[in-house]
Amino acid sequence: MNLSVKIGALTLQNPVTVASGTFGYGVEYSPLLDLNQLGAVVVKGIRLDPVRGNPTPRTAEVTSGLLNAIGLQGPGVDGFIRKYWPFLKTLKVPTIINIWGTTIEEYAEVARRFDALGGVGALELNVSCPNIKAGGSQFGTDLKLLSQVVTACRKVTKLPLITKMSPNVVSIVPYAQAAEAAGSDALSIMNSFPAMAIDIATRRPRLANVTGGLTGPCIKPIALKLVWEAAKAVRIPIIGMGGIQTATDAIEFLVAGATAVAVGTANFYEPQTTFQVLAGLQEYMERHRMTDVRELTGSLRVGS
Ligand SMILES: Cc1cc2nc3c(=O)[nH]c(=O)nc-3n(C[C@H](O)[C@H](O)[C@H](O)COP(=O)(O)O)c2cc1C
């Protein structure tokens, strides 16, 4: 049975990865599971300098989901390389580094630094953050900025570039096409959905930041639709994510058009989710006499 898939020039031994920000820097989960069984390890977003993040509370449980406003806390490029890279580089599976910036130049500088590091599997561009030079406009919801940021990173690195799409757009199609045209090797779909929750006892927002990103099972149908729409519009592979808890969820994403999947919020309450997904995927393939996981990608039967 072939489980391996390609994300640009990067080969993953299987299509099951983790979603940035839900798996720390890998090392935190290493006592709980053998990271070398994953398709890839994807780390929390890194920008050039360290970031303290938002005040607490930063998370709130909602019906079938999680709200978070962590504020992209992180150690910065140097801190990451010093603290986490020595562990990550010993893994047999690739590390995908999620990067972000507040200007196009910053994204490019972070991409250049990780290109120079050597041994990185791929870079995932988190474009769901504001550009301080464009009045706070989010890169991922502005076609011109999205194209500029991917182009700028493409110029400084040959590493596979994965653009992580924002769901906060009317149609994902032009954004997916813009990322592809600017040189992205793959797309991750999707990032969290902007949302909020209120405690009626205090009439205060449940997050100190008032609003945050919604993730978990409640966003899965939205993510599936976006994957399906984008897959029809681009030729580059898609990593599908949003509420995956089971093999059934993951298979839905593959059938909708994803080449690989990422488990996010589920890692917080069941760190073995990725393995359960992988085992269930293999069982499904055996039951359906499939020998190659790529047969599933985009196999949705629409119409009669
Ligand atoms: C606590 C938390 C932190 C996150 N941090 C990042 C991040 O740093 N960069 C990023 O691109 N996405 C981040 N995400 C979004 C996830 O990678 C993923 O796109 C989203 O959670 C949807 O998947 P899920 O429903 O399986 O969690 C974060 C999500 C959560 C819940």
The ligand as a MOL file (V3000), in Angstrom:
LIG
                    3D

  0  0  0     0  0            999 V3000
M  V30 BEGIN CTAB
M  V30 COUNTS 31 33 0 0 0
M  V30 BEGIN ATOM
M  V30 1 C -4.2610 27.3530 19.6370 0
M  V30 2 C -4.0830 27.4690 18.1460 0
M  V30 3 C -2.9600 28.1080 17.6350 0
M  V30 4 C -2.7770 28.2390 16.2620 0
M  V30 5 N -1.6400 28.8480 15.7670 0
M  V30 6 C -1.4450 28.9330 14.4230 0
M  V30 7 C -0.2450 29.5070 13.9020 0
M  V30 8 O 0.6890 29.8950 14.6370 0
M  V30 9 N -0.1260 29.6140 12.5400 0
M  V30 10 C -1.0960 29.1560 11.6920 0
M  V30 11 O -0.9350 29.2630 10.4670 0
M  V30 12 N -2.2180 28.5710 12.1610 0
M  V30 13 C -2.4100 28.4570 13.5060 0
M  V30 14 N -3.5560 27.8570 13.9830 0
M  V30 15 C -4.5680 27.3300 13.0350 0
M  V30 16 C -4.3880 25.8120 12.8350 0
M  V30 17 O -3.1330 25.5150 12.2800 0
M  V30 18 C -5.5010 25.2300 11.9160 0
M  V30 19 O -5.4840 25.8840 10.6870 0
M  V30 20 C -6.8770 25.3660 12.5580 0
M  V30 21 O -6.7920 25.1180 13.9340 0
M  V30 22 C -7.9210 24.4470 11.9090 0
M  V30 23 O -7.6860 23.0990 12.2160 0
M  V30 24 P -8.4320 22.3360 13.4480 0
M  V30 25 O -9.8870 22.7000 13.3650 0
M  V30 26 O -8.1450 20.9000 13.2580 0
M  V30 27 O -7.8110 22.8810 14.7040 0
M  V30 28 C -3.7530 27.7080 15.3670 0
M  V30 29 C -4.8850 27.0570 15.8990 0
M  V30 30 C -5.0560 26.9190 17.2620 0
M  V30 31 C -6.2540 26.1800 17.7820 0
M  V30 END ATOM
M  V30 BEGIN BOND
M  V30 1 1 1 2
M  V30 2 1 2 3
M  V30 3 2 2 30
M  V30 4 2 3 4
M  V30 5 1 4 5
M  V30 6 1 4 28
M  V30 7 2 5 6
M  V30 8 1 6 7
M  V30 9 1 6 13
M  V30 10 2 7 8
M  V30 11 1 7 9
M  V30 12 1 9 10
M  V30 13 2 10 11
M  V30 14 1 10 12
M  V30 15 2 12 13
M  V30 16 1 13 14
M  V30 17 1 14 15
M  V30 18 1 14 28
M  V30 19 1 15 16
M  V30 20 1 16 17
M  V30 21 1 16 18
M  V30 22 1 18 19
M  V30 23 1 18 20
M  V30 24 1 20 21
M  V30 25 1 20 22
M  V30 26 1 22 23
M  V30 27 1 23 24
M  V30 28 2 24 25
M  V30 29 1 24 26
M  V30 30 1 24 27
M  V30 31 2 28 29
M  V30 32 1 29 30
M  V30 33 1 30 31
M  V30 END BOND
M  V30 END CTAB
M  END
